Amino acid sequence: MQLIRASCIFFICFSTSNVWAVETLQRDTVYTSKIKTFRDIWTETSFCIDPSNQPLFWNPPLSVYHKDSAYYANFLPIENAFVNHYLRFILHNDEADTVKLYFYADTQESVWLKEEDLIAHTIRELPVEDYKGRIYSGTQTFLLTLLPGQTLAYTVKIIPLKTRHSAISPALIRPEYVAELFLGEYKYGIADLLQFTIFWGMLLMMLLYIFFKYLQVRAIEYLYYSGYILFFLFYFLYRGNALNLAPVQRMPFFVYYWGSITQFIANCFYFAFFRRFLTVSQVLPRLDKILRWATAVLISYICIDFVLFLFPKTYFFRWFLWDIIRASLIILSVVALFIIVQLRNRLMWYIFTGSLAMAFWGLLAMVLSYYPGAIENLPMPLSSPLFYFQLGITIELLCFALGLGYKNKRDEIERAEAQEALRIEQTQKEFEKYKAAVEAREAERKRIASEMHDDIGSGLTSILFLSNAMHQNVQNGQSALTEKISLMASGLVDQMSNIIWSMNKEYDTLQDLIAYTRSHISELLENAEVNYVFHVQESLPAISLNGVQRRNIYLVIKEAVHNAIKHAEASQVVLDFRYDNSLKITIQDDGKGFVKGETRKYGNGMKNMQQRMKDIEGSITWDTKAETGTKVCLEILLSIPFSR
C-alpha cells in the first residue's frame, strides 16, 4: 500500500511539474504563422549563462533560465563575452503545412542547437547548415522543420566571439528570405553594399596607381605607400567579407588578431612613407626621431600581441593595450601638428592634413564603438562606426592624391628649371667658345693688319718714294716708266690701307664708314680739282657694319666718284648719306652722262659695282642724262640694334 501511495504521489507531482513547465513555456511560444519573412525572437527567448564553460552540451534546468530583451538588444557585457550562453525557446507550427525555418543568432565563435519534442520527450542535436550564398557564405544557421500542429522546444549553446562588440541576436527566417537577408537588403540595405564596394574600388585603384608609380620612378616611398594601402585593403575586405570568408571570420586568428595586425602594419608602412616622401630627417629631425620610435613601438606591439593571443585569458589586457596604442597614435598626430605648424611646406601640409583627418575620424570611430547608441538610429552607413574610419582613410587618400599632384608639378617645374639652367650653362659655354674664337680671329686680323701695315705697307711706301726719286733724276726717255711704277705703288698703298681699315673691328659703325669715306674721297676730288659737297643726315642711328660691308660700300662709292672724274668730266660731285629703314647713299655729278646701252667705256667697273652690292644684299641704280649728269643710288638693308 505504501508503495502504491508513493507511486501515486510521484505520478501526481511529475504530472503537475510537467504541466507547469509546458504551461510556463507556452506563454512564450513562437508561432510560425507570425513569421512572414524574418523575425527577432528576443522577447520569447530565455537565456542563462554557464560561468564554468563546460565543454559538453549542458542541459540547464528550466529554473535557471530568465528573460531580458535588453540583453539581446545591446553588446554583451565584456565579462559575459568569455562565458557560454544557453538560449531556450518554444516553436509551434500553427499552419496546415510543414514549415521550415532557419535559426540564426548572429556571428559567433561556435553554436550548437538541440531540438526537444515536449510530447514524445525526444531530444536530438541539429547540424549546422552554413548558408551557401554569394555574400556571407558560411553563416551559421540551423534548419528547423515542424509538422502541422507540432510544438518543439530548442536549446542553443553559444560560445560568443570574445570581442567588445559581441552580441546575441536570435532570429527565425523563412528559407526563401535567407538570401535577401544575408545579401544585406534587410539589415544593411544597398547603401551599405555600395559603401563597401566604392571604398574597396577606391583603395584598389589607388594601390595599382601607386604601385605602377613605384615601377616607373623606382622610389621606395611609393612602395611603402602601396604596403599601407594593401594592408588596409586586407582589413576592410575582411571586415566587409567581400571574399565570402564567413567561416574564416570565425577563426580565432582572424577574430582576435587580424584586425590589430593589419591596421598597425599599415601604420608602420605609412610612417616609413611619411618620413621618406617628405624627407623628414632633413626638414624635421625631431619628428623623424619620433616616427622611428613609433614604428619600433608598433612592431614590438604586433609581436607582443601575437604572444598574448596564444593565451585566451589575456583578452582584457590585450584590449587595454590596444586602446593605449591607438590613443598614443592620436597623441602622436597632435605632437606632429605642433612641430609641422612651424613650417611653410605645402607638400607636408597636404600629407599631414590627411594623416590628421585619418586620426580624427579613427578616434571618432573608436568612441562610437564604445557608445553605439549614439548613432544606432541613423540610416546606414552612418550607423556603423566603421564608416567613419573609412571616411578618415578616404580623406587621407584624397589629401595624398593632392599632395602627389602638387609634388609632380613641383618636380616638373624643378626639372624644367634644371634643364633650362643646363641649357643656359651650355649656351654660356658655347658663347664663351664663340667669343674666344671671335677674339682669336680678331687678334689674328689685328696681327695681319699690323704686319701688312708694318712690312708690306712700309715696303710699298719705300717703292713709291724710290720711284718718285727716280722720276726726278732719270733721263726724259725713262720718265714714263718711273711714273707708271709710282702710280702702281700709290694704288697698292691705297688698297692696302683700305684692306687694313676694313679688317679693323674698331671701325665697324656707319659713322666710321662716313668719316673714312669723307677723308679719302675728298682727297681724291681735291687732287682732281673737282668741287664736292657731302650731305649727311643729322642724328643717324647707331648701326653696325662688318668689314665686308664697309669695304664694298666704300669701293662702290670710290668707283662712282672715279667715273665722275674720269669719264663724265664732272666739275662738281655731291654725296648724300641718309637712313630711312635702310641706308641710302647717293653720288650725283654734273658731268656728261652716258647712254645706258653704251657703257663699254666703263669696262667692268659697273659690273663690279653691281656684284659688290649684291654680295652685301644691297642694290645699285644709275640715273643719267646728258644735260644733268649721272646719279648713282645705293641702298642697303641694315637693322638698328635693339636697346632697352
VENTABEL-V616509 format. One line per field, one symbol per residue. psi: psi as a letter, one per 40 degrees, with the letter a starting at -180 (. if undefined). A space follows every 10 residues. Layout:
# VENTABEL-V616509
psi: ???
This chain:
# VENTABEL-V616509
psi: dddddddddd dddddddddd dddddddfih hdeehddihi fddehiiiig defhdihigi iddeiiigdd ddeiiiidde eeiiihihih hhhfieihhh ihhhfihidi hihihhhede fihihiihgh hgadifhehh ihhhhhihei hiihhhhhhi hgiefhihgh ihhhdeeddd deeeddddid dddddddddd dddddddddd ddddddefhd dddddddddd ddddddddde fefffdddde hddddedddd dddddddddd dddddddefd dddgdddddd dddddddddd ddddddddde gdeedddddd dddddddddd dddddddddd eeifhddddd dddddddddd dddddddddd gdddedeiii eeehdddddd dddddddddd dddddddddd dddddddddd dddddddddd dddddddddd dddddddddd ddddcddddd dddddddddd ddeiideedd dddddddddd dddddddddd ddeheeffid dddddddddd dddddddefh iihhhhhifi ihhihidddd dddddddddd dddddddefi eihhhhhihg eihhhhhhif adaihdeged eeaedddddd dddddffaih ihhiiddeai hhhihhhhih ihh.
